Amino acid sequence: MTNIEKMWLIVLLIVALIVPIFGLIPVVYLFTKRRSTLYFIALNGWIPGAIVLQIFYLISVIVIGWIVSLQ
């Protein structure tokens, strides 16, 4: 693997790590407002699923980065 490929992989892993962190911001907002607004009551069952999905995505990116760093 060349140095350019390694640097590109590092950039992609950093971007992949930032995306789920930014994805958690609207989920946390919806989680805090879900009972106070009528529009969010319909999303009540989807919000915990979104939190679990974002956390799973974040953990999987960390594991992939760790495995790649071992090579």
PQR file of N, CA, C, O and H, with PARSE charges and radii, in Angstrom:
ATOM      1  N   MET A   1       0.857  -1.174   0.000 -0.4000 1.5000
ATOM      2  CA  MET A   1       0.000   0.000   0.000 -0.0000 2.0000
ATOM      3  C   MET A   1       0.902   1.236   0.000  0.5500 1.7000
ATOM      4  O   MET A   1       1.810   1.352   0.824 -0.5500 1.4000
ATOM      5  N   THR A   2       0.647   2.140  -0.915 -0.4000 1.5000
ATOM      6  CA  THR A   2       1.465   3.351  -1.011 -0.0000 2.0000
ATOM      7  C   THR A   2       1.064   4.357   0.057  0.5500 1.7000
ATOM      8  O   THR A   2       0.033   4.216   0.714 -0.5500 1.4000
ATOM      9  H   THR A   2      -0.090   2.045  -1.584  0.4000 1.0000
ATOM     10  N   ASN A   3       1.897   5.367   0.214 -0.4000 1.5000
ATOM     11  CA  ASN A   3       1.602   6.404   1.208 -0.0000 2.0000
ATOM     12  C   ASN A   3       0.347   7.183   0.853  0.5500 1.7000
ATOM     13  O   ASN A   3      -0.403   7.590   1.740 -0.5500 1.4000
ATOM     14  H   ASN A   3       2.735   5.481  -0.320  0.4000 1.0000
ATOM     15  N   ILE A   4       0.112   7.396  -0.443 -0.4000 1.5000
ATOM     16  CA  ILE A   4      -1.092   8.119  -0.864 -0.0000 2.0000
ATOM     17  C   ILE A   4      -2.341   7.316  -0.510  0.5500 1.7000
ATOM     18  O   ILE A   4      -3.335   7.881  -0.052 -0.5500 1.4000
ATOM     19  H   ILE A   4       0.721   7.066  -1.163  0.4000 1.0000
ATOM     20  N   GLU A   5      -2.294   6.016  -0.717 -0.4000 1.5000
ATOM     21  CA  GLU A   5      -3.437   5.171  -0.357 -0.0000 2.0000
ATOM     22  C   GLU A   5      -3.672   5.172   1.144  0.5500 1.7000
ATOM     23  O   GLU A   5      -4.818   5.184   1.593 -0.5500 1.4000
ATOM     24  H   GLU A   5      -1.487   5.558  -1.088  0.4000 1.0000
ATOM     25  N   LYS A   6      -2.602   5.160   1.920 -0.4000 1.5000
ATOM     26  CA  LYS A   6      -2.753   5.207   3.378 -0.0000 2.0000
ATOM     27  C   LYS A   6      -3.357   6.537   3.832  0.5500 1.7000
ATOM     28  O   LYS A   6      -4.228   6.566   4.702 -0.5500 1.4000
ATOM     29  H   LYS A   6      -1.671   5.150   1.555  0.4000 1.0000
ATOM     30  N   MET A   7      -2.886   7.639   3.235 -0.4000 1.5000
ATOM     31  CA  MET A   7      -3.431   8.949   3.605 -0.0000 2.0000
ATOM     32  C   MET A   7      -4.902   9.063   3.207  0.5500 1.7000
ATOM     33  O   MET A   7      -5.704   9.616   3.959 -0.5500 1.4000
ATOM     34  H   MET A   7      -2.179   7.615   2.528  0.4000 1.0000
ATOM     35  N   TRP A   8      -5.262   8.545   2.032 -0.4000 1.5000
ATOM     36  CA  TRP A   8      -6.648   8.577   1.580 -0.0000 2.0000
ATOM     37  C   TRP A   8      -7.529   7.768   2.523  0.5500 1.7000
ATOM     38  O   TRP A   8      -8.645   8.178   2.842 -0.5500 1.4000
ATOM     39  H   TRP A   8      -4.610   8.096   1.421  0.4000 1.0000
ATOM     40  N   LEU A   9      -7.030   6.628   2.967 -0.4000 1.5000
ATOM     41  CA  LEU A   9      -7.780   5.791   3.898 -0.0000 2.0000
ATOM     42  C   LEU A   9      -7.977   6.501   5.237  0.5500 1.7000
ATOM     43  O   LEU A   9      -9.048   6.410   5.836 -0.5500 1.4000
ATOM     44  H   LEU A   9      -6.123   6.295   2.708  0.4000 1.0000
ATOM     45  N   ILE A  10      -6.966   7.192   5.699 -0.4000 1.5000
ATOM     46  CA  ILE A  10      -7.077   7.945   6.954 -0.0000 2.0000
ATOM     47  C   ILE A  10      -8.121   9.056   6.810  0.5500 1.7000
ATOM     48  O   ILE A  10      -8.930   9.265   7.714 -0.5500 1.4000
ATOM     49  H   ILE A  10      -6.096   7.265   5.212  0.4000 1.0000
ATOM     50  N   VAL A  11      -8.109   9.763   5.686 -0.4000 1.5000
ATOM     51  CA  VAL A  11      -9.092  10.830   5.456 -0.0000 2.0000
ATOM     52  C   VAL A  11     -10.507  10.257   5.439  0.5500 1.7000
ATOM     53  O   VAL A  11     -11.419  10.817   6.047 -0.5500 1.4000
ATOM     54  H   VAL A  11      -7.452   9.593   4.951  0.4000 1.0000
ATOM     55  N   LEU A  12     -10.680   9.134   4.736 -0.4000 1.5000
ATOM     56  CA  LEU A  12     -12.006   8.517   4.682 -0.0000 2.0000
ATOM     57  C   LEU A  12     -12.474   8.053   6.054  0.5500 1.7000
ATOM     58  O   LEU A  12     -13.655   8.182   6.378 -0.5500 1.4000
ATOM     59  H   LEU A  12      -9.939   8.680   4.243  0.4000 1.0000
ATOM     60  N   LEU A  13     -11.567   7.518   6.866 -0.4000 1.5000
ATOM     61  CA  LEU A  13     -11.951   7.077   8.210 -0.0000 2.0000
ATOM     62  C   LEU A  13     -12.315   8.262   9.103  0.5500 1.7000
ATOM     63  O   LEU A  13     -13.238   8.167   9.912 -0.5500 1.4000
ATOM     64  H   LEU A  13     -10.608   7.414   6.603  0.4000 1.0000
ATOM     65  N   ILE A  14     -11.601   9.368   8.962 -0.4000 1.5000
ATOM     66  CA  ILE A  14     -11.934  10.559   9.758 -0.0000 2.0000
ATOM     67  C   ILE A  14     -13.303  11.088   9.362  0.5500 1.7000
ATOM     68  O   ILE A  14     -14.106  11.436  10.229 -0.5500 1.4000
ATOM     69  H   ILE A  14     -10.851   9.445   8.305  0.4000 1.0000
ATOM     70  N   VAL A  15     -13.581  11.154   8.063 -0.4000 1.5000
ATOM     71  CA  VAL A  15     -14.894  11.617   7.596 -0.0000 2.0000
ATOM     72  C   VAL A  15     -15.990  10.668   8.069  0.5500 1.7000
ATOM     73  O   VAL A  15     -17.054  11.108   8.502 -0.5500 1.4000
ATOM     74  H   VAL A  15     -12.929  10.872   7.360  0.4000 1.0000
ATOM     75  N   ALA A  16     -15.727   9.367   7.984 -0.4000 1.5000
ATOM     76  CA  ALA A  16     -16.719   8.390   8.425 -0.0000 2.0000
ATOM     77  C   ALA A  16     -16.962   8.476   9.933  0.5500 1.7000
ATOM     78  O   ALA A  16     -18.052   8.148  10.399 -0.5500 1.4000
ATOM     79  H   ALA A  16     -14.862   9.010   7.633  0.4000 1.0000
ATOM     80  N   LEU A  17     -15.973   8.907  10.688 -0.4000 1.5000
ATOM     81  CA  LEU A  17     -16.154   9.068  12.126 -0.0000 2.0000
ATOM     82  C   LEU A  17     -16.935  10.328  12.457  0.5500 1.7000
ATOM     83  O   LEU A  17     -17.693  10.344  13.426 -0.5500 1.4000
ATOM     84  H   LEU A  17     -15.087   9.174  10.309  0.4000 1.0000
ATOM     85  N   ILE A  18     -16.766  11.385  11.671 -0.4000 1.5000
ATOM     86  CA  ILE A  18     -17.458  12.646  11.926 -0.0000 2.0000
ATOM     87  C   ILE A  18     -18.938  12.550  11.579  0.5500 1.7000
ATOM     88  O   ILE A  18     -19.768  13.144  12.267 -0.5500 1.4000
ATOM     89  H   ILE A  18     -16.150  11.372  10.884  0.4000 1.0000
ATOM     90  N   VAL A  19     -19.281  11.821  10.537 -0.4000 1.5000
ATOM     91  CA  VAL A  19     -20.678  11.741  10.081 -0.0000 2.0000
ATOM     92  C   VAL A  19     -21.617  11.207  11.165  0.5500 1.7000
ATOM     93  O   VAL A  19     -22.654  11.828  11.396 -0.5500 1.4000
ATOM     94  H   VAL A  19     -18.607  11.338   9.978  0.4000 1.0000
ATOM     95  N   PRO A  20     -21.316  10.085  11.848 -0.5600 1.5000
ATOM     96  CA  PRO A  20     -22.263   9.642  12.882  0.2800 2.0000
ATOM     97  C   PRO A  20     -22.328  10.574  14.083  0.5500 1.7000
ATOM     98  O   PRO A  20     -23.354  10.640  14.760 -0.5500 1.4000
ATOM     99  N   ILE A  21     -21.253  11.290  14.354 -0.4000 1.5000
ATOM    100  CA  ILE A  21     -21.305  12.252  15.460 -0.0000 2.0000
ATOM    101  C   ILE A  21     -22.279  13.368  15.123  0.5500 1.7000
ATOM    102  O   ILE A  21     -23.080  13.769  15.968 -0.5500 1.4000
ATOM    103  H   ILE A  21     -20.419  11.237  13.804  0.4000 1.0000
ATOM    104  N   PHE A  22     -22.218  13.881  13.876 -0.4000 1.5000
ATOM    105  CA  PHE A  22     -23.180  14.900  13.456 -0.0000 2.0000
ATOM    106  C   PHE A  22     -24.583  14.319  13.337  0.5500 1.7000
ATOM    107  O   PHE A  22     -25.565  15.046  13.488 -0.5500 1.4000
ATOM    108  H   PHE A  22     -21.568  13.555  13.190  0.4000 1.0000
ATOM    109  N   GLY A  23     -24.692  13.017  13.068 -0.4000 1.5000
ATOM    110  CA  GLY A  23     -25.995  12.371  13.001 -0.0000 2.0000
ATOM    111  C   GLY A  23     -26.655  12.248  14.362  0.5500 1.7000
ATOM    112  O   GLY A  23     -27.879  12.148  14.449 -0.5500 1.4000
ATOM    113  H   GLY A  23     -23.895  12.427  12.946  0.4000 1.0000
ATOM    114  N   LEU A  24     -25.867  12.254  15.421 -0.4000 1.5000
ATOM    115  CA  LEU A  24     -26.427  12.158  16.772 -0.0000 2.0000
ATOM    116  C   LEU A  24     -27.048  13.469  17.240  0.5500 1.7000
ATOM    117  O   LEU A  24     -27.917  13.462  18.112 -0.5500 1.4000
ATOM    118  H   LEU A  24     -24.873  12.335  15.351  0.4000 1.0000
ATOM    119  N   ILE A  25     -26.617  14.587  16.677 -0.4000 1.5000
ATOM    120  CA  ILE A  25     -27.141  15.890  17.112 -0.0000 2.0000
ATOM    121  C   ILE A  25     -28.642  16.008  16.866  0.5500 1.7000
ATOM    122  O   ILE A  25     -29.366  16.342  17.804 -0.5500 1.4000
ATOM    123  H   ILE A  25     -25.911  14.593  15.969  0.4000 1.0000
ATOM    124  N   PRO A  26     -29.160  15.750  15.643 -0.5600 1.5000
ATOM    125  CA  PRO A  26     -30.617  15.842  15.481  0.2800 2.0000
ATOM    126  C   PRO A  26     -31.380  14.768  16.241  0.5500 1.7000
ATOM    127  O   PRO A  26     -32.515  14.991  16.661 -0.5500 1.4000
ATOM    128  N   VAL A  27     -30.764  13.602  16.419 -0.4000 1.5000
ATOM    129  CA  VAL A  27     -31.441  12.536  17.170 -0.0000 2.0000
ATOM    130  C   VAL A  27     -31.606  12.945  18.628  0.5500 1.7000
ATOM    131  O   VAL A  27     -32.663  12.712  19.215 -0.5500 1.4000
ATOM    132  H   VAL A  27     -29.842  13.420  16.077  0.4000 1.0000
ATOM    133  N   VAL A  28     -30.593  13.543  19.216 -0.4000 1.5000
ATOM    134  CA  VAL A  28     -30.693  13.993  20.610 -0.0000 2.0000
ATOM    135  C   VAL A  28     -31.739  15.098  20.731  0.5500 1.7000
ATOM    136  O   VAL A  28     -32.503  15.124  21.696 -0.5500 1.4000
ATOM    137  H   VAL A  28     -29.734  13.732  18.739  0.4000 1.0000
ATOM    138  N   TYR A  29     -31.777  16.018  19.751 -0.4000 1.5000
ATOM    139  CA  TYR A  29     -32.794  17.080  19.771 -0.0000 2.0000
ATOM    140  C   TYR A  29     -34.200  16.484  19.703  0.5500 1.7000
ATOM    141  O   TYR A  29     -35.077  16.863  20.479 -0.5500 1.4000
ATOM    142  H   TYR A  29     -31.156  15.997  18.968  0.4000 1.0000
ATOM    143  N   LEU A  30     -34.411  15.555  18.776 -0.4000 1.5000
ATOM    144  CA  LEU A  30     -35.725  14.925  18.659 -0.0000 2.0000
ATOM    145  C   LEU A  30     -36.074  14.133  19.915  0.5500 1.7000
ATOM    146  O   LEU A  30     -37.234  14.094  20.325 -0.5500 1.4000
ATOM    147  H   LEU A  30     -33.698  15.247  18.146  0.4000 1.0000
ATOM    148  N   PHE A  31     -35.077  13.506  20.523 -0.4000 1.5000
ATOM    149  CA  PHE A  31     -35.317  12.725  21.741 -0.0000 2.0000
ATOM    150  C   PHE A  31     -35.775  13.625  22.885  0.5500 1.7000
ATOM    151  O   PHE A  31     -36.632  13.234  23.678 -0.5500 1.4000
ATOM    152  H   PHE A  31     -34.134  13.538  20.190  0.4000 1.0000
ATOM    153  N   THR A  32     -35.209  14.825  22.974 -0.4000 1.5000
ATOM    154  CA  THR A  32     -35.599  15.731  24.061 -0.0000 2.0000
ATOM    155  C   THR A  32     -36.944  16.399  23.804  0.5500 1.7000
ATOM    156  O   THR A  32     -37.643  16.745  24.757 -0.5500 1.4000
ATOM    157  H   THR A  32     -34.513  15.143  22.330  0.4000 1.0000
ATOM    158  N   LYS A  33     -37.323  16.587  22.554 -0.4000 1.5000
ATOM    159  CA  LYS A  33     -38.568  17.275  22.206 -0.0000 2.0000
ATOM    160  C   LYS A  33     -39.709  16.333  21.843  0.5500 1.7000
ATOM    161  O   LYS A  33     -40.783  16.802  21.467 -0.5500 1.4000
ATOM    162  H   LYS A  33     -36.756  16.305  21.780  0.4000 1.0000
ATOM    163  N   ARG A  34     -39.516  15.041  21.941 -0.4000 1.5000
ATOM    164  CA  ARG A  34     -40.495  14.100  21.394 -0.0000 2.0000
ATOM    165  C   ARG A  34     -41.840  14.129  22.100  0.5500 1.7000
ATOM    166  O   ARG A  34     -42.847  13.810  21.468 -0.5500 1.4000
ATOM    167  H   ARG A  34     -38.643  14.659  22.246  0.4000 1.0000
ATOM    168  N   ARG A  35     -41.910  14.485  23.343 -0.4000 1.5000
ATOM    169  CA  ARG A  35     -43.189  14.494  24.057 -0.0000 2.0000
ATOM    170  C   ARG A  35     -43.812  15.886  24.138  0.5500 1.7000
ATOM    171  O   ARG A  35     -44.980  16.024  24.501 -0.5500 1.4000
ATOM    172  H   ARG A  35     -41.092  14.744  23.856  0.4000 1.0000
ATOM    173  N   SER A  36     -43.045  16.909  23.803 -0.4000 1.5000
ATOM    174  CA  SER A  36     -43.557  18.268  23.952 -0.0000 2.0000
ATOM    175  C   SER A  36     -44.230  18.805  22.692  0.5500 1.7000
ATOM    176  O   SER A  36     -44.979  19.779  22.770 -0.5500 1.4000
ATOM    177  H   SER A  36     -42.096  16.797  23.508  0.4000 1.0000
ATOM    178  N   THR A  37     -43.989  18.212  21.567 -0.4000 1.5000
ATOM    179  CA  THR A  37     -44.538  18.711  20.314 -0.0000 2.0000
ATOM    180  C   THR A  37     -45.367  17.626  19.650  0.5500 1.7000
ATOM    181  O   THR A  37     -44.953  16.468  19.588 -0.5500 1.4000
ATOM    182  H   THR A  37     -43.380  17.420  21.503  0.4000 1.0000
ATOM    183  N   LEU A  38     -46.534  18.000  19.157 -0.4000 1.5000
ATOM    184  CA  LEU A  38     -47.414  17.017  18.528 -0.0000 2.0000
ATOM    185  C   LEU A  38     -46.804  16.396  17.275  0.5500 1.7000
ATOM    186  O   LEU A  38     -47.076  15.238  16.960 -0.5500 1.4000
ATOM    187  H   LEU A  38     -46.870  18.941  19.208  0.4000 1.0000
ATOM    188  N   TYR A  39     -45.991  17.152  16.570 -0.4000 1.5000
ATOM    189  CA  TYR A  39     -45.387  16.628  15.349 -0.0000 2.0000
ATOM    190  C   TYR A  39     -44.414  15.490  15.633  0.5500 1.7000
ATOM    191  O   TYR A  39     -44.229  14.607  14.796 -0.5500 1.4000
ATOM    192  H   TYR A  39     -45.770  18.093  16.826  0.4000 1.0000
ATOM    193  N   PHE A  40     -43.799  15.508  16.799 -0.4000 1.5000
ATOM    194  CA  PHE A  40     -42.792  14.509  17.127 -0.0000 2.0000
ATOM    195  C   PHE A  40     -43.373  13.268  17.786  0.5500 1.7000
ATOM    196  O   PHE A  40     -42.671  12.268  17.937 -0.5500 1.4000
ATOM    197  H   PHE A  40     -43.950  16.225  17.479  0.4000 1.0000
ATOM    198  N   ILE A  41     -44.645  13.311  18.182 -0.4000 1.5000
ATOM    199  CA  ILE A  41     -45.248  12.148  18.834 -0.0000 2.0000
ATOM    200  C   ILE A  41     -45.276  10.959  17.877  0.5500 1.7000
ATOM    201  O   ILE A  41     -45.103   9.817  18.303 -0.5500 1.4000
ATOM    202  H   ILE A  41     -45.215  14.124  18.059  0.4000 1.0000
ATOM    203  N   ALA A  42     -45.491  11.217  16.593 -0.4000 1.5000
ATOM    204  CA  ALA A  42     -45.496  10.134  15.606 -0.0000 2.0000
ATOM    205  C   ALA A  42     -44.124   9.497  15.458  0.5500 1.7000
ATOM    206  O   ALA A  42     -44.023   8.337  15.061 -0.5500 1.4000
ATOM    207  H   ALA A  42     -45.632  12.144  16.246  0.4000 1.0000
ATOM    208  N   LEU A  43     -43.079  10.229  15.766 -0.4000 1.5000
ATOM    209  CA  LEU A  43     -41.713   9.704  15.660 -0.0000 2.0000
ATOM    210  C   LEU A  43     -41.256   8.998  16.927  0.5500 1.7000
ATOM    211  O   LEU A  43     -40.111   8.551  17.003 -0.5500 1.4000
ATOM    212  H   LEU A  43     -43.161  11.172  16.088  0.4000 1.0000
ATOM    213  N   ASN A  44     -42.104   8.893  17.894 -0.4000 1.5000
ATOM    214  CA  ASN A  44     -41.709   8.378  19.207 -0.0000 2.0000
ATOM    215  C   ASN A  44     -41.051   7.004  19.133  0.5500 1.7000
ATOM    216  O   ASN A  44     -40.092   6.749  19.862 -0.5500 1.4000
ATOM    217  H   ASN A  44     -43.034   9.256  17.833  0.4000 1.0000
ATOM    218  N   GLY A  45     -41.535   6.123  18.282 -0.4000 1.5000
ATOM    219  CA  GLY A  45     -40.942   4.799  18.178 -0.0000 2.0000
ATOM    220  C   GLY A  45     -39.680   4.759  17.341  0.5500 1.7000
ATOM    221  O   GLY A  45     -38.876   3.839  17.488 -0.5500 1.4000
ATOM    222  H   GLY A  45     -42.314   6.330  17.690  0.4000 1.0000
ATOM    223  N   TRP A  46     -39.487   5.735  16.465 -0.4000 1.5000
ATOM    224  CA  TRP A  46     -38.348   5.747  15.560 -0.0000 2.0000
ATOM    225  C   TRP A  46     -37.111   6.372  16.182  0.5500 1.7000
ATOM    226  O   TRP A  46     -35.995   6.040  15.785 -0.5500 1.4000
ATOM    227  H   TRP A  46     -40.140   6.483  16.346  0.4000 1.0000
ATOM    228  N   ILE A  47     -37.277   7.254  17.132 -0.4000 1.5000
ATOM    229  CA  ILE A  47     -36.141   7.990  17.693 -0.0000 2.0000
ATOM    230  C   ILE A  47     -35.169   7.070  18.431  0.5500 1.7000
ATOM    231  O   ILE A  47     -33.966   7.192  18.199 -0.5500 1.4000
ATOM    232  H   ILE A  47     -38.184   7.523  17.454  0.4000 1.0000
ATOM    233  N   PRO A  48     -35.604   6.161  19.300 -0.5600 1.5000
ATOM    234  CA  PRO A  48     -34.625   5.253  19.920  0.2800 2.0000
ATOM    235  C   PRO A  48     -33.928   4.366  18.890  0.5500 1.7000
ATOM    236  O   PRO A  48     -32.751   4.042  19.048 -0.5500 1.4000
ATOM    237  N   GLY A  49     -34.639   3.975  17.849 -0.4000 1.5000
ATOM    238  CA  GLY A  49     -34.010   3.197  16.786 -0.0000 2.0000
ATOM    239  C   GLY A  49     -32.925   3.986  16.071  0.5500 1.7000
ATOM    240  O   GLY A  49     -31.887   3.435  15.706 -0.5500 1.4000
ATOM    241  H   GLY A  49     -35.595   4.238  17.721  0.4000 1.0000
ATOM    242  N   ALA A  50     -33.165   5.273  15.873 -0.4000 1.5000
ATOM    243  CA  ALA A  50     -32.164   6.129  15.234 -0.0000 2.0000
ATOM    244  C   ALA A  50     -30.935   6.279  16.119  0.5500 1.7000
ATOM    245  O   ALA A  50     -29.810   6.287  15.619 -0.5500 1.4000
ATOM    246  H   ALA A  50     -34.009   5.721  16.169  0.4000 1.0000
ATOM    247  N   ILE A  51     -31.136   6.396  17.415 -0.4000 1.5000
ATOM    248  CA  ILE A  51     -30.010   6.491  18.344 -0.0000 2.0000
ATOM    249  C   ILE A  51     -29.181   5.217  18.296  0.5500 1.7000
ATOM    250  O   ILE A  51     -27.954   5.281  18.217 -0.5500 1.4000
ATOM    251  H   ILE A  51     -32.050   6.389  17.821  0.4000 1.0000
ATOM    252  N   VAL A  52     -29.832   4.067  18.344 -0.4000 1.5000
ATOM    253  CA  VAL A  52     -29.117   2.783  18.302 -0.0000 2.0000
ATOM    254  C   VAL A  52     -28.366   2.640  16.981  0.5500 1.7000
ATOM    255  O   VAL A  52     -27.226   2.174  16.970 -0.5500 1.4000
ATOM    256  H   VAL A  52     -30.829   4.015  18.408  0.4000 1.0000
ATOM    257  N   LEU A  53     -28.980   3.028  15.881 -0.4000 1.5000
ATOM    258  CA  LEU A  53     -28.339   2.920  14.575 -0.0000 2.0000
ATOM    259  C   LEU A  53     -27.109   3.813  14.480  0.5500 1.7000
ATOM    260  O   LEU A  53     -26.077   3.385  13.964 -0.5500 1.4000
ATOM    261  H   LEU A  53     -29.905   3.406  15.890  0.4000 1.0000
ATOM    262  N   GLN A  54     -27.200   5.037  14.965 -0.4000 1.5000
ATOM    263  CA  GLN A  54     -26.048   5.943  14.921 -0.0000 2.0000
ATOM    264  C   GLN A  54     -24.914   5.441  15.810  0.5500 1.7000
ATOM    265  O   GLN A  54     -23.747   5.525  15.426 -0.5500 1.4000
ATOM    266  H   GLN A  54     -28.038   5.385  15.385  0.4000 1.0000
ATOM    267  N   ILE A  55     -25.241   4.922  16.987 -0.4000 1.5000
ATOM    268  CA  ILE A  55     -24.200   4.403  17.874 -0.0000 2.0000
ATOM    269  C   ILE A  55     -23.556   3.164  17.270  0.5500 1.7000
ATOM    270  O   ILE A  55     -22.340   2.993  17.359 -0.5500 1.4000
ATOM    271  H   ILE A  55     -26.189   4.854  17.298  0.4000 1.0000
ATOM    272  N   PHE A  56     -24.362   2.293  16.653 -0.4000 1.5000
ATOM    273  CA  PHE A  56     -23.815   1.114  15.987 -0.0000 2.0000
ATOM    274  C   PHE A  56     -22.899   1.527  14.840  0.5500 1.7000
ATOM    275  O   PHE A  56     -21.834   0.939  14.650 -0.5500 1.4000
ATOM    276  H   PHE A  56     -25.349   2.431  16.581  0.4000 1.0000
ATOM    277  N   TYR A  57     -23.307   2.526  14.086 -0.4000 1.5000
ATOM    278  CA  TYR A  57     -22.487   3.017  12.989 -0.0000 2.0000
ATOM    279  C   TYR A  57     -21.168   3.581  13.501  0.5500 1.7000
ATOM    280  O   TYR A  57     -20.118   3.322  12.912 -0.5500 1.4000
ATOM    281  H   TYR A  57     -24.172   3.003  14.241  0.4000 1.0000
ATOM    282  N   LEU A  58     -21.205   4.338  14.575 -0.4000 1.5000
ATOM    283  CA  LEU A  58     -20.000   4.908  15.163 -0.0000 2.0000
ATOM    284  C   LEU A  58     -19.059   3.812  15.661  0.5500 1.7000
ATOM    285  O   LEU A  58     -17.852   3.876  15.428 -0.5500 1.4000
ATOM    286  H   LEU A  58     -22.058   4.548  15.053  0.4000 1.0000
ATOM    287  N   ILE A  59     -19.603   2.815  16.340 -0.4000 1.5000
ATOM    288  CA  ILE A  59     -18.778   1.705  16.841 -0.0000 2.0000
ATOM    289  C   ILE A  59     -18.175   0.917  15.684  0.5500 1.7000
ATOM    290  O   ILE A  59     -17.007   0.531  15.743 -0.5500 1.4000
ATOM    291  H   ILE A  59     -20.583   2.762  16.530  0.4000 1.0000
ATOM    292  N   SER A  60     -18.952   0.675  14.635 -0.4000 1.5000
ATOM    293  CA  SER A  60     -18.424  -0.081  13.505 -0.0000 2.0000
ATOM    294  C   SER A  60     -17.304   0.675  12.794  0.5500 1.7000
ATOM    295  O   SER A  60     -16.342   0.055  12.342 -0.5500 1.4000
ATOM    296  H   SER A  60     -19.901   0.989  14.587  0.4000 1.0000
ATOM    297  N   VAL A  61     -17.405   1.996  12.685 -0.4000 1.5000
ATOM    298  CA  VAL A  61     -16.332   2.780  12.071 -0.0000 2.0000
ATOM    299  C   VAL A  61     -15.077   2.719  12.932  0.5500 1.7000
ATOM    300  O   VAL A  61     -13.973   2.609  12.398 -0.5500 1.4000
ATOM    301  H   VAL A  61     -18.186   2.500  13.052  0.4000 1.0000
ATOM    302  N   ILE A  62     -15.223   2.787  14.241 -0.4000 1.5000
ATOM    303  CA  ILE A  62     -14.071   2.686  15.135 -0.0000 2.0000
ATOM    304  C   ILE A  62     -13.417   1.318  15.007  0.5500 1.7000
ATOM    305  O   ILE A  62     -12.190   1.229  14.966 -0.5500 1.4000
ATOM    306  H   ILE A  62     -16.120   2.876  14.675  0.4000 1.0000
ATOM    307  N   VAL A  63     -14.200   0.262  14.944 -0.4000 1.5000
ATOM    308  CA  VAL A  63     -13.649  -1.090  14.812 -0.0000 2.0000
ATOM    309  C   VAL A  63     -12.944  -1.251  13.462  0.5500 1.7000
ATOM    310  O   VAL A  63     -11.859  -1.829  13.398 -0.5500 1.4000
ATOM    311  H   VAL A  63     -15.197   0.335  14.977  0.4000 1.0000
ATOM    312  N   ILE A  64     -13.548  -0.749  12.391 -0.4000 1.5000
ATOM    313  CA  ILE A  64     -12.917  -0.832  11.073 -0.0000 2.0000
ATOM    314  C   ILE A  64     -11.594  -0.064  11.073  0.5500 1.7000
ATOM    315  O   ILE A  64     -10.601  -0.553  10.535 -0.5500 1.4000
ATOM    316  H   ILE A  64     -14.430  -0.279  12.443  0.4000 1.0000
ATOM    317  N   GLY A  65     -11.567   1.106  11.657 -0.4000 1.5000
ATOM    318  CA  GLY A  65     -10.325   1.874  11.755 -0.0000 2.0000
ATOM    319  C   GLY A  65      -9.277   1.158  12.562  0.5500 1.7000
ATOM    320  O   GLY A  65      -8.098   1.192  12.208 -0.5500 1.4000
ATOM    321  H   GLY A  65     -12.374   1.503  12.095  0.4000 1.0000
ATOM    322  N   TRP A  66      -9.668   0.514  13.630 -0.4000 1.5000
ATOM    323  CA  TRP A  66      -8.735  -0.239  14.455 -0.0000 2.0000
ATOM    324  C   TRP A  66      -8.166  -1.439  13.688  0.5500 1.7000
ATOM    325  O   TRP A  66      -6.967  -1.709  13.763 -0.5500 1.4000
ATOM    326  H   TRP A  66     -10.626   0.486  13.917  0.4000 1.0000
ATOM    327  N   ILE A  67      -9.016  -2.152  12.956 -0.4000 1.5000
ATOM    328  CA  ILE A  67      -8.557  -3.307  12.180 -0.0000 2.0000
ATOM    329  C   ILE A  67      -7.611  -2.869  11.069  0.5500 1.7000
ATOM    330  O   ILE A  67      -6.595  -3.519  10.820 -0.5500 1.4000
ATOM    331  H   ILE A  67      -9.989  -1.932  12.895  0.4000 1.0000
ATOM    332  N   VAL A  68      -7.942  -1.772  10.404 -0.4000 1.5000
ATOM    333  CA  VAL A  68      -7.077  -1.278   9.330 -0.0000 2.0000
ATOM    334  C   VAL A  68      -5.741  -0.821   9.887  0.5500 1.7000
ATOM    335  O   VAL A  68      -4.708  -1.008   9.245 -0.5500 1.4000
ATOM    336  H   VAL A  68      -8.767  -1.243  10.605  0.4000 1.0000
ATOM    337  N   SER A  69      -5.745  -0.225  11.069 -0.4000 1.5000
ATOM    338  CA  SER A  69      -4.491   0.248  11.645 -0.0000 2.0000
ATOM    339  C   SER A  69      -3.568  -0.897  12.052  0.5500 1.7000
ATOM    340  O   SER A  69      -2.362  -0.697  12.196 -0.5500 1.4000
ATOM    341  H   SER A  69      -6.584  -0.073  11.591  0.4000 1.0000
ATOM    342  N   LEU A  70      -4.117  -2.086  12.238 -0.4000 1.5000
ATOM    343  CA  LEU A  70      -3.287  -3.238  12.589 -0.0000 2.0000
ATOM    344  C   LEU A  70      -2.494  -3.776  11.399  0.5500 1.7000
ATOM    345  O   LEU A  70      -1.508  -4.489  11.583 -0.5500 1.4000
ATOM    346  H   LEU A  70      -5.097  -2.249  12.122  0.4000 1.0000
ATOM    347  N   GLN A  71      -2.914  -3.444  10.192 -0.4000 1.5000
ATOM    348  CA  GLN A  71      -2.236  -3.970   9.001 -0.0000 2.0000
ATOM    349  C   GLN A  71      -1.016  -3.189   8.638  0.5500 1.7000
ATOM    350  O   GLN A  71      -0.344  -3.514   7.659 -0.5500 1.4000
ATOM    351  H   GLN A  71      -3.716  -2.864  10.042  0.4000 1.0000
TER
END
